[in-house]
Amino acid sequence: MFQIDPRNGDISLTAEGAESLVLGLVEQYVLTVQVKDMGDRPQGHYIRGEVTITVTENLWVPPSPVAVRENHQGPYPLAVSKVQWNNDRVNYSLEAKPPSPEGPFIIDQEGQIYLTEPLDREQGAEYALLISVESSDGELLDEPLELRVSVTDDNDNAPVCIPESYQATVREQQVQGSHLVTLTATDQDDPRTENAHLSFRLHSQEPWNDGRLLFTISANGTLTLARDMTGYTSMKYQLEVLVADHAGLSGTCTVTVDIEEVNDNAPVFPQKQVHQ
């Protein structure tokens, strides 16, 4: 189960001992250790002593993943997790695991891990931190532990149309429901949440065409004719479209619609007879 360094007296588990050591199976081991002078020569003096090894729970275990809300109001530093070595005479250190960003995290000598300032999910959605433990003389005592910190989304970004302006053409006499153009928008908030669920609506039409809307837009951004294109009053219409998320943060897009006239009228004389 155990082995000893013959020169400095360090006692450690053998490979087989490390595999078979089970908490609760054996509570204590008593080792008899002999130390002798004059090296391997048969002459010399020696003495024996006993070493009692108590089996306790290993406290150096990976911490559970942590979720921190974006733009958390604090107060800071904000405790987010904790690690613990099996005794107190150690030093802890913290670093980011590549390619994870560094992030504003620190660890104290009690093993408590803190966040020092608010996080922005758009700059880093997840952090992987490596926690090391060293003896007082700088010796690494075990493999580093990994702590994963995820940033939950806060609705702090308004949607933006891509592009901000559109051009469409509609032919005279096109029928109600004809497709003109489909608008798109993006939101930097987490696409897996309602914060990035967007909806379009028509805000204005210039000119109003005798108070009637000639166009309509679906929630997903599809612009269509609201009525047959017969009674129009202008050859160009300017539309303003709002795109908003579920909390009401919004952006604006513009659509210019040109009317393409159809040659559907024959010329006529203003009067049937002309007298000179």
C-alpha positions as CSV (number, residue, x, y, z in Angstrom):
1,M,0.0,0.0,0.0
2,F,2.8,2.4,0.9
3,Q,6.4,3.1,0.0
4,I,9.2,5.2,1.5
5,D,12.0,7.2,-0.1
6,P,15.2,5.6,1.4
7,R,17.1,8.9,1.3
8,N,14.6,11.6,2.6
9,G,12.0,9.5,4.3
10,D,9.0,10.6,2.2
11,I,6.1,8.2,2.5
12,S,3.7,7.9,-0.3
13,L,1.1,5.5,-1.8
14,T,2.2,2.9,-4.2
15,A,0.3,2.7,-7.5
16,E,-1.5,-0.4,-6.3
17,G,-2.3,1.4,-3.0
18,A,-3.7,4.4,-4.7
19,E,-6.1,2.2,-6.7
20,S,-7.2,0.1,-3.7
21,L,-7.5,2.8,-1.1
22,V,-11.2,3.1,-0.3
23,L,-12.8,5.5,2.2
24,G,-14.5,3.5,5.0
25,L,-12.8,0.1,4.1
26,V,-9.8,0.7,6.5
27,E,-9.7,3.7,8.8
28,Q,-6.1,3.6,9.8
29,Y,-2.8,2.0,8.7
30,V,0.2,1.6,11.1
31,L,3.6,1.5,9.4
32,T,6.8,0.4,11.1
33,V,9.7,2.5,9.7
34,Q,13.4,1.8,10.3
35,V,16.2,4.4,9.9
36,K,19.8,3.3,9.9
37,D,23.1,5.1,9.6
38,M,26.2,4.1,7.5
39,G,24.0,3.5,4.4
40,D,23.9,-0.1,3.1
41,R,26.9,-1.3,5.1
42,P,26.0,-4.0,7.7
43,Q,27.6,-1.9,10.4
44,G,25.8,1.0,11.9
45,H,23.0,1.9,14.3
46,Y,19.3,1.9,13.6
47,I,16.0,2.8,15.2
48,R,12.5,1.9,14.5
49,G,9.4,4.0,14.8
50,E,5.7,3.8,14.0
51,V,3.7,6.0,11.6
52,T,-0.1,6.1,11.8
53,I,-1.9,7.0,8.6
54,T,-5.6,7.9,8.9
55,V,-7.7,7.5,5.8
56,T,-9.9,10.6,5.3
57,E,-12.1,11.9,2.5
58,N,-10.2,13.5,-0.4
59,L,-11.3,17.2,-0.4
60,W,-9.4,18.1,-3.6
61,V,-12.3,17.4,-6.0
62,P,-13.5,19.4,-9.0
63,P,-16.1,22.1,-8.1
64,S,-19.5,22.0,-9.7
65,P,-20.0,24.3,-12.8
66,V,-21.2,27.8,-11.9
67,A,-23.7,30.1,-13.7
68,V,-23.4,33.8,-13.3
69,R,-26.0,36.3,-14.6
70,E,-24.7,38.8,-17.1
71,N,-24.4,42.3,-15.6
72,H,-24.9,41.0,-12.1
73,Q,-25.2,43.9,-9.7
74,G,-23.0,42.4,-7.0
75,P,-21.8,43.5,-4.5
76,Y,-18.2,42.7,-5.6
77,P,-16.1,40.7,-5.1
78,L,-18.8,38.1,-5.5
79,A,-18.1,34.6,-4.2
80,V,-18.8,32.0,-6.9
81,S,-17.1,28.8,-5.8
82,K,-14.6,27.2,-3.4
83,V,-12.0,24.5,-3.4
84,Q,-10.1,22.9,-0.5
85,W,-6.9,20.9,-0.1
86,N,-6.7,18.3,2.7
87,N,-4.7,20.6,5.0
88,D,-4.3,24.3,5.4
89,R,-0.6,24.8,4.8
90,V,-0.9,25.4,1.1
91,N,-1.1,28.1,-1.5
92,Y,-3.8,28.3,-4.2
93,S,-3.5,29.9,-7.7
94,L,-5.9,30.5,-10.5
95,E,-5.4,30.8,-14.3
96,A,-7.6,30.5,-17.4
97,K,-7.5,27.3,-19.4
98,P,-6.7,28.1,-23.1
99,P,-8.5,29.2,-25.2
100,S,-10.8,30.5,-22.5
101,P,-10.6,34.2,-21.8
102,E,-8.9,35.3,-18.6
103,G,-11.9,36.9,-16.9
104,P,-12.0,38.9,-13.7
105,F,-11.6,36.0,-11.2
106,I,-9.4,35.7,-8.2
107,I,-8.8,33.1,-5.4
108,D,-7.8,33.7,-1.8
109,Q,-5.7,31.5,0.5
110,E,-8.8,29.9,1.9
111,G,-9.7,28.5,-1.6
112,Q,-12.6,30.9,-2.1
113,I,-13.0,32.0,-5.7
114,Y,-14.4,35.4,-6.4
115,L,-15.7,37.4,-9.4
116,T,-14.4,41.0,-9.2
117,E,-16.7,42.8,-11.7
118,P,-19.8,42.3,-13.9
119,L,-19.5,40.0,-16.9
120,D,-20.6,40.7,-20.5
121,R,-21.9,37.5,-22.2
122,E,-21.1,39.0,-25.6
123,Q,-17.4,39.2,-24.7
124,G,-17.3,35.8,-23.1
125,A,-20.1,33.3,-22.7
126,E,-18.0,30.7,-20.8
127,Y,-14.8,30.6,-18.7
128,A,-12.7,27.6,-17.9
129,L,-10.5,28.2,-14.8
130,L,-7.6,26.0,-13.7
131,I,-7.0,25.9,-9.9
132,S,-3.6,24.8,-8.6
133,V,-2.4,24.0,-5.1
134,E,1.2,24.1,-4.0
135,S,3.1,23.5,-0.8
136,S,4.7,26.3,1.0
137,D,8.0,25.7,-0.9
138,G,6.3,25.9,-4.3
139,E,5.8,22.2,-5.0
140,L,2.7,21.3,-7.0
141,L,0.7,18.9,-4.8
142,D,-1.8,17.5,-7.3
143,E,-3.2,18.0,-10.8
144,P,-5.1,21.3,-11.2
145,L,-8.9,21.3,-10.9
146,E,-11.1,22.8,-13.5
147,L,-14.0,25.2,-12.8
148,R,-16.4,26.1,-15.6
149,V,-18.3,29.4,-15.3
150,S,-21.1,30.1,-17.8
151,V,-22.7,33.5,-18.2
152,T,-26.5,33.6,-18.4
153,D,-27.9,36.2,-20.8
154,D,-29.3,39.5,-19.8
155,N,-31.5,41.3,-22.4
156,D,-29.1,44.2,-23.0
157,N,-28.9,44.4,-26.8
158,A,-31.4,45.9,-29.2
159,P,-32.0,44.1,-32.5
160,V,-30.4,45.5,-35.6
161,C,-31.7,45.1,-39.2
162,I,-29.2,43.6,-41.7
163,P,-29.1,45.6,-43.9
164,E,-30.7,48.7,-42.5
165,S,-32.5,49.6,-45.8
166,Y,-34.2,47.6,-48.5
167,Q,-35.3,48.2,-52.0
168,A,-38.4,46.5,-53.6
169,T,-40.4,46.9,-56.8
170,V,-44.1,46.1,-57.3
171,R,-45.9,46.0,-60.6
172,E,-49.1,47.8,-61.1
173,Q,-52.1,45.4,-60.8
174,Q,-50.2,42.9,-58.7
175,V,-52.7,41.1,-56.4
176,Q,-53.0,41.2,-52.6
177,G,-50.6,38.9,-50.8
178,S,-47.8,39.2,-53.4
179,H,-44.4,38.8,-51.9
180,L,-42.1,41.9,-52.1
181,V,-39.1,41.3,-49.9
182,T,-38.1,39.5,-46.7
183,L,-36.3,41.5,-44.0
184,T,-33.7,40.1,-41.6
185,A,-32.3,41.3,-38.3
186,T,-29.9,40.1,-35.6
187,D,-29.7,40.4,-31.9
188,Q,-26.4,39.8,-29.9
189,D,-28.3,38.3,-27.0
190,D,-28.3,34.6,-26.5
191,P,-30.2,33.0,-29.5
192,R,-31.4,30.2,-27.2
193,T,-33.4,32.6,-25.1
194,E,-36.4,34.9,-25.6
195,N,-34.0,37.8,-25.5
196,A,-33.2,37.1,-29.1
197,H,-36.7,36.2,-30.3
198,L,-37.5,39.0,-32.8
199,S,-40.8,40.2,-34.3
200,F,-41.4,42.7,-37.2
201,R,-44.2,45.2,-37.6
202,L,-44.9,48.0,-40.0
203,H,-44.6,51.4,-38.3
204,S,-45.4,53.9,-41.1
205,Q,-46.0,54.3,-44.8
206,E,-45.4,57.5,-46.8
207,P,-47.5,58.6,-48.5
208,W,-50.5,57.2,-46.7
209,N,-52.5,56.6,-50.0
210,D,-55.7,58.2,-48.7
211,G,-55.2,56.7,-45.3
212,R,-55.0,53.1,-46.6
213,L,-52.0,50.8,-46.0
214,L,-50.9,49.2,-49.2
215,F,-48.4,46.9,-47.5
216,T,-48.2,44.6,-44.6
217,I,-45.4,42.6,-42.9
218,S,-45.5,39.4,-41.0
219,A,-43.8,38.8,-37.6
220,N,-40.9,37.0,-39.3
221,G,-40.2,39.9,-41.7
222,T,-42.0,39.0,-44.9
223,L,-43.3,42.1,-46.7
224,T,-46.4,41.6,-48.9
225,L,-49.1,43.6,-50.6
226,A,-52.0,44.4,-48.2
227,R,-54.4,45.0,-51.2
228,D,-54.4,44.8,-55.0
229,M,-52.0,47.3,-56.5
230,T,-54.6,49.3,-58.5
231,G,-55.5,52.3,-56.4
232,Y,-52.1,53.8,-55.7
233,T,-51.4,57.5,-55.4
234,S,-47.6,57.6,-55.8
235,M,-44.9,56.0,-57.8
236,K,-42.7,55.5,-54.7
237,Y,-43.5,54.6,-51.1
238,Q,-41.2,54.8,-48.1
239,L,-41.9,52.2,-45.3
240,E,-40.5,52.2,-41.8
241,V,-40.4,48.8,-40.1
242,L,-39.8,48.1,-36.4
243,V,-38.1,44.9,-35.2
244,A,-38.4,44.2,-31.5
245,D,-37.5,41.5,-29.0
246,H,-39.9,40.2,-26.3
247,A,-38.9,43.0,-23.8
248,G,-39.5,45.8,-26.3
249,L,-36.0,46.7,-27.3
250,S,-36.2,47.6,-30.9
251,G,-34.5,48.7,-34.1
252,T,-35.6,50.3,-37.3
253,C,-35.4,49.3,-41.0
254,T,-36.5,51.3,-44.0
255,V,-38.0,49.9,-47.3
256,T,-38.3,51.9,-50.5
257,V,-41.0,50.5,-52.8
258,D,-41.0,51.6,-56.4
259,I,-44.2,51.1,-58.5
260,E,-43.6,49.7,-62.0
261,E,-46.4,50.9,-64.2
262,V,-48.0,48.5,-66.7
263,N,-49.0,49.8,-70.2
264,D,-52.6,48.9,-69.7
265,N,-54.3,52.0,-71.1
266,A,-54.9,52.8,-74.8
267,P,-54.7,56.5,-75.8
268,V,-58.1,58.2,-76.4
269,F,-59.1,61.5,-77.9
270,P,-60.6,63.9,-75.5
271,Q,-63.5,64.4,-77.9
272,K,-64.9,62.3,-80.7
273,Q,-65.2,65.2,-83.3
274,V,-63.1,68.2,-84.0
275,H,-64.6,71.1,-85.9
276,Q,-62.5,73.8,-87.5
